[in-house]
Amino acid sequence: MTVVNVYNSGENLVKQIAGTALPDQALALWALGQEGFLVKWNKKTILFDPYLTNSVYEMAGPPWSRAFESPLSPSDCLDVDYVVCSHHHEDHMDKQTLQVIQQSSKTRFIVPRAHLPLLKEWGFRDEQLIGISHGQSIELAGGIRLDAFAAKHEQFEQDEAGEHKFLGYVANFNGIHLYHSGDTVGFPELITWLQSRQIDIALLPINGRDFVRNEQGIVGNCNYREAVEIAVQIHADLLIPMHYGLFPHNDENPAYFVDYIQRHYPAQKFHMFAPGERFIYMK
């Protein structure tokens, strides 16, 4: 079912990504920190929510410093096929990261339709951009399908046209269904939407929320209990927690996640990533 390798960074990681060959019924994931993941399937690569700089600290100062360096730099990612962003917060739709990758002639950027005007302000051309809305499905190169679903971060938020500003995505890789939630809390409609998608891999945040962070303007996410319960209710084969470890002041101890899942759902498969680690999932 799974093969795990020692993690890498920089040039070694770039070589590992390029050299990873997979059968159709397998995909590889690399964890890049926060909610950043690189996914490879059938020679196609997708970057989800890449935050590969220290731009949040450069804009806001303490306490927004990274706990670890990014395993990849933006310039390492000029060969990716797609960059998919869930919403416009700087640690998910990072202007510095995206503007470097924009130099690539092959990369297309998929963002909530509500954020297309912002990307155009940043200098992106129409032909580089793909806007997507809640409930929409799009076909990507290589036989990949991407479905978008609204997320609550902690509430639904829409623009004047009714376009949701926070999205999660189900990527279908020839029958392997990967859900990247973006930033969200749990809510009943989400369970209903995902139960019909036969999710194999669920990537869900665990950093949670509380009034202290709310007072600081930090919008919250699922806590570890919610993430586990969502995965169980949608019958996900594998649960991967995310959005922890990078910013100590907006964090959760992942040991609580492990303890909860072992106590209550010991048969639920999960994987904890080290930064830059490769993980191969085979259906």
N, C-alpha and C positions, 0 to 999 in steps of 0.2 A: 504493500500500500504506500509506503513512504521510504524515501532515502534522504538522509541528512548529511551535509558536508560541513567541514570547518569553514567559518566565514572568512571573507576576504574584504579588501578595500582597494581603491585606486586602480592602478594599472592591472594588478592581478585579478581584481574583480571584473574589469572590462574584458579581459581575456577569458575568464571563466564564463561570462555571459555569452560571448561570441562562440565559444567552443562547446556550449551545452547543446547536444543533439537529443531530440526527444521523439518517441513514437506518437502517433496521433492521439492516443488515449492517455497522454501524460502532459502535464505542464509544470514549469518551474517558476518558483517565486523567490525573490530576493527582498529582504526587509531593509528599508532605507531610513527608518526612524519616523516617529509620529504616526501618520497614516500613509507614509510613502512606501509603495511596493512596485517593483518591476516584475512583470509577468511575461513569460516567454512560452509560446505554443506554436508549433508548426512554422518555425523560423520568424514568426511575427512577435514583436515586443510592444507592450503597453506599460506606460508609467502611470500609476495612480497617485494623485496628490503629492507630487515630489517637492519636498522642502529641502534643498541641497545647499543652502547658504546659511549665513548667520544674520539675515536681513531683519528679522524681528528685533533682535538685540540692537542692531544698528539704528533702527527707527525708534524703539521704545526704551532701550537701556535696561538696567537691572529691573526685575530678576529674570529677564528673558534670554539668558545665555544658554547655549546648548550644553547638555551634559556629556555629549560625545560628538566628535566630528562626523560629518556626513560620509558614508562609505563611498559615495560617488560625487563628483563635481558636476555642475551643469554641462561643462564641455565634454564630459565623458558620455553624454547622452544624445549626441547629435545623430546617432544611427537608429534611434527608436522610431517605431512606426506611428504610435499614437501616444499623446499625453491626455489623460482624463482627469479633470478637476471636479471635485464635488461641490465647492462653494468658494466664495471670495472671503476667506480669512488668510492672512499672510503665510501661515504655516501649512496651507493647503493649495492656495493659488498664489505662489510666490513670484512676484514680478521679476526679481533678479534671476531666478532659475529659468523661468519661461522665456525671458527675452534672450538668453543665451541659446537655448534649444531652438528658438525661432530661426536661428541662422541656418538650420537644417532645411534642405530643399524637400526632404521626404516626409517630415513629421507633420501630422495633423493634430490639432488641439480641440478636444471635445469638452465643452463647458456648458453649464446651465444657460439656456437661451437668455435668461435675465442678465447675464454677465457679458454677452457679446459686445455691447457698446464699450465696456471698460477695456476689453482686450484690444479693441480697435483704437482706443485712446493710447494704449501702450505700444501701438505701432504694428499690430498684427494685420495681415492682409486677409481679405474675405476668403481667398482660396485656401488659406491655412486653417480656417476655423470651421467647426461644426457645432452648431447650437442644438441642444436637446432639451425636451420638456418632459415633465412628469407624465408617465403613461406611454411615452413614445419608444419605439424600437427602431434601431438603425443597423444596417448591414455594413460591416467593415471588411477590408481586404482580407483575403485568406479564409473566408468562411466564418468569421467571428460575428456574432450578433450581440448588440448592447441594448439592454432595456433600462430605462430610467424610472426611478420611483422617488416621490417626495420624501424628505427627511424632516424631522422636527429637531431643531437645534436651539433651544428647548421647545420652540413653537414653530409652526409653519410660518414662513415669511414669503410674501409674493410681491412682485412689482406691480405697476399700474395696469399692465396687460394681463395680470393673473399668472405670470410665470413664476414658478417656485425658484427661490434663490438657493435652497439646500436640496441636494439630490444624493441618492445612493444608486448604485448600478449593479445589475446582474449581467455578467459577461458569459456568453455561451460559447465554449470552445469545443465544437463538435460533440456536444453532449456532456461536457464537464461544465457545471454551472458554478461560477464564482460570484459571490456577493460582496461588494465593497460598499459599506454603509455610508461612507463619509461620516460627518459628525451628526449624531442623532441620539435621541432617547427612544425608549420603547413606546409603542402605541398600537392599539388593536388592529388598525388598518394595515400596518406594516406586516403583521403576522399573516393576515389574509392574502396580501399581495404575494408574499414570498412562498407560502405553502404550495402554491400551484407551480412553482418554478423548480422544484426538486433540487434544492441547493446542495451542492457537494462541499463547497468551501465557503465559510462565512467569516468575513473579517469585520470585527465589531469593536468599538472603543470601550475602554473600561475605566477611564479616569474619573467618571462621575461628575457630581456637581454639589454645591452647598452654598449657603447664604453668604459665607465669607468671600468666596470667589465671585459670586454674583455681585456683591458690593464693589468688587474690583473691576467689574465689567467683563469678567470671564464667563462666557456662555458654556453651559455644561452638556454632558453626554450621558450615555448609559454608564452605570456603575458595573462592577464585575458580576453582581447577581443578575442584573437585567440582561447583560450580554449572554450569560449562560442560558437563562430562561428563554430568550429569543431563539438561540440556536437549537435548543431542545424542541421548542414548539414548531419550528419550521423544518424539523427533522434534518438538520445539516449533518453531513457525514463528519466534517472536520471543522472545528472552531479555532480561529486564530485571533487572539486579543491584540488590540493596537491602541494607539494614542496613550502611551505611557512611556516613562523612562527618559524623555528628552528634556522636559521642563520640570524641574523638581517642585516648583510651587503650584503646578497644575497637573498633579500626578496621582497615581495609586500604586500601592505595593502589589505587584503581580502575584505574590505568594497568597494573598487573599483569594484571588481568582482560582489558583490551583487548589487551595484548601476547599473552596466552595464546590468546585466541580467534582473533586474526589469524594467529598462527603455525600453529595446529593445525586450525582449522575456519573458514577465511576465507569460506565460503559461509553460515555461520550468522548470521542477522540478530540484531542486538541494539540496545538504545538505552540511553544514559546520560542520566539526568534531572538537571536543575537544580531546586532547590527551588521549588515552585509552578508548574513548567512543565506546560503542557497537551500531550498527545500523542494524536492520533486514529489509531486502528487500523481499517482497513477490510479486510474479508475478500474 
